[in-house]
């Protein structure tokens, strides 16, 4: 005979700090009309770039390529403010970082003006301080776009939630070797799936597709 569920056995934990802030932003984001677009990117050159620049990672290459794509397609580098869209001349790229206290998004400001080595240095600094609890207010404000990379955890593809008031977020899946067919038979290539979640109030499908195209081009020839 099935025993009735004893609800008193559960332990209630109030959301605090980062988790409370993240929960509030997610509720706001879910209210936005969003759409998703996905592209496959050959990561051969991106992987090579991290070897050329000591200390760089694929995330650093992603940040640099994203920043350049945001400047090339400035319509994506915006905030949604009620019934208005706020544009920004510089790309301030956030990196989603999981910590013991919850998800936080430290920002690499003016990423479009930095080379790969400078981005790698800043990424190491802010991610380290994010995990040690040493971020200041300036480190987590002013972002115009966010990258969420779960590829290192084996996730091949996912849809990220827009980090309001930003208009878009990039979800990066794992790089997997796949056979790419060509006229001469093809070859095995490292392929990653990148999915852009966009707020339809600010972005149309064509603009989002143009941004992904620019990002794909930059990632496949980062140097």
C-alpha positions in Angstrom: 0.0 0.0 0.0 1.4 3.4 -1.0 2.3 5.6 1.9 1.0 9.2 1.8 3.6 11.8 0.9 4.9 13.6 4.0 5.4 17.2 2.9 7.0 18.0 6.2 10.1 16.1 5.0 10.9 18.8 2.5 13.4 21.6 3.4 12.4 25.1 2.3 15.2 27.4 1.2 14.5 31.0 0.3 16.1 32.4 -2.8 18.7 35.0 -1.9 21.4 37.1 -3.5 22.4 36.0 -7.0 19.7 33.3 -7.3 17.0 35.8 -6.3 18.2 38.3 -8.9 18.5 35.7 -11.6 15.0 34.4 -10.8 13.6 37.8 -11.2 15.3 38.5 -14.5 14.3 35.1 -15.9 10.6 35.9 -15.1 11.0 39.1 -17.0 12.8 37.3 -19.9 10.0 34.7 -20.2 7.5 37.5 -20.8 9.4 38.6 -23.9 8.4 37.1 -27.3 11.6 35.3 -28.4 12.7 33.1 -31.2 15.7 30.8 -31.8 18.1 30.4 -34.7 20.9 27.8 -34.8 24.0 27.6 -37.0 26.8 24.9 -37.2 30.3 26.3 -37.1 33.6 24.6 -38.1 35.8 25.3 -35.0 39.1 24.2 -36.6 40.5 27.7 -36.8 39.0 28.8 -33.5 40.8 25.9 -31.8 44.0 26.8 -33.6 43.8 30.4 -32.4 43.8 29.4 -28.8 47.0 27.6 -29.4 48.6 30.5 -31.1 47.8 32.9 -28.2 49.1 31.4 -25.0 46.4 31.1 -22.2 43.5 31.7 -24.6 40.5 29.4 -24.6 37.7 28.8 -27.1 35.5 31.1 -24.9 38.0 33.9 -25.5 37.8 33.3 -29.2 34.0 33.3 -28.9 34.0 36.6 -27.0 36.2 38.3 -29.6 34.2 37.0 -32.6 30.9 37.9 -30.9 32.2 41.5 -30.2 33.1 42.0 -33.9 29.8 40.6 -35.1 28.0 43.0 -32.7 29.8 45.9 -34.3 29.2 44.5 -37.8 25.4 44.1 -37.0 24.8 46.8 -34.5 21.0 46.2 -34.4 21.8 43.2 -32.1 23.9 45.3 -29.7 20.9 46.8 -27.9 18.7 46.8 -24.8 14.9 46.7 -24.8 13.6 49.4 -22.5 9.8 49.2 -22.4 8.7 50.4 -25.8 12.1 51.7 -26.8 15.3 50.2 -28.0 18.6 51.5 -26.7 21.7 51.1 -29.0 25.3 51.0 -27.9 28.4 51.9 -29.9 30.7 49.5 -28.1 30.3 45.7 -27.4 30.2 44.8 -23.7 30.1 41.0 -23.7 29.0 39.0 -20.7 30.0 35.5 -19.9 27.6 33.3 -17.9 29.5 31.8 -15.0 28.1 29.1 -12.6 29.2 29.7 -8.9 28.3 28.1 -5.6 25.9 31.0 -5.0 24.2 30.9 -8.4 24.6 32.1 -11.9 26.4 35.4 -12.5 27.4 37.2 -15.7 30.6 39.3 -15.4 31.3 41.6 -18.3 34.2 42.1 -20.6 33.7 45.8 -21.4 34.7 47.2 -24.8 35.5 43.7 -26.1 35.5 44.9 -29.7 38.6 47.0 -29.0 40.6 44.2 -27.4 42.8 41.6 -29.0 42.6 37.9 -28.1 45.4 38.0 -25.5 43.7 41.0 -23.7 40.4 39.3 -23.7 42.0 36.1 -22.3 43.5 38.2 -19.5 40.3 39.9 -18.6 38.3 36.7 -18.8 40.7 34.9 -16.4 40.4 37.9 -14.0 36.6 38.3 -13.9 35.8 34.6 -14.0 38.2 34.0 -11.1 36.7 36.8 -9.1 33.2 35.6 -9.9 33.9 32.2 -8.4 35.7 33.7 -5.3 32.9 36.3 -4.7 35.1 39.2 -5.6 33.1 40.9 -8.3 32.2 44.6 -8.0 29.1 46.3 -9.3 31.0 47.6 -12.4 32.0 44.0 -13.3 28.3 42.9 -13.7 26.6 46.0 -15.1 26.5 47.5 -18.6 26.5 44.3 -20.6 25.0 44.5 -24.1 25.2 40.8 -25.0 25.7 37.5 -23.2 27.4 34.2 -24.0 26.4 31.0 -22.3 28.8 28.1 -23.0 27.7 24.6 -21.8 29.9 22.8 -24.4 32.5 21.9 -21.8 29.8 20.0 -19.9 29.0 17.9 -22.9 25.7 19.7 -23.9 25.5 19.6 -27.7 22.7 22.2 -28.1 20.4 24.3 -25.9 18.3 27.4 -25.9 19.5 30.1 -23.4 17.2 32.6 -21.7 17.7 36.3 -22.7 19.5 38.3 -20.1 17.1 41.2 -19.9 17.3 44.1 -20.8 19.6 42.7 -23.5 18.0 41.7 -26.8 19.9 38.5 -27.4 22.0 35.7 -25.9 24.2 33.1 -27.5 24.1 29.5 -26.4 27.2 27.5 -27.3 27.2 23.7 -27.5 30.0 21.1 -27.4 32.4 20.8 -30.3 31.9 17.4 -31.9 33.8 15.8 -34.8 31.4 15.3 -37.7 31.8 14.2 -41.3 31.3 17.2 -43.7 30.6 16.2 -47.2 32.2 18.1 -50.1 32.7 17.6 -53.8 35.9 15.6 -53.2 34.3 13.4 -50.6 34.6 15.4 -47.4 36.4 15.1 -44.2 35.9 15.0 -40.4 35.6 18.4 -38.9 35.1 19.8 -35.3 31.6 21.3 -35.5 29.8 23.3 -32.8 26.1 24.3 -32.7 25.5 27.9 -31.8 21.9 29.0 -31.0 20.9 32.7 -30.8 17.8 33.5 -28.6 16.4 36.9 -29.7 13.8 39.3 -28.4 11.4 39.8 -31.3 10.5 43.3 -30.0 13.9 44.5 -31.0 15.2 42.0 -33.6 13.7 40.4 -36.7 14.7 37.0 -38.1 16.8 38.4 -40.9 18.8 40.6 -38.6 19.5 37.7 -36.2 20.5 35.5 -39.2 22.9 38.2 -40.4 24.5 38.4 -37.0 24.9 34.6 -36.8 26.4 34.7 -40.3 28.9 37.3 -39.3 29.8 35.4 -36.2 30.2 32.1 -38.1 32.6 33.9 -40.6 34.7 35.3 -37.8 34.9 32.1 -35.9 36.0 30.2 -39.0 38.8 32.7 -39.6 39.5 34.3 -36.2 43.1 35.3 -36.9 
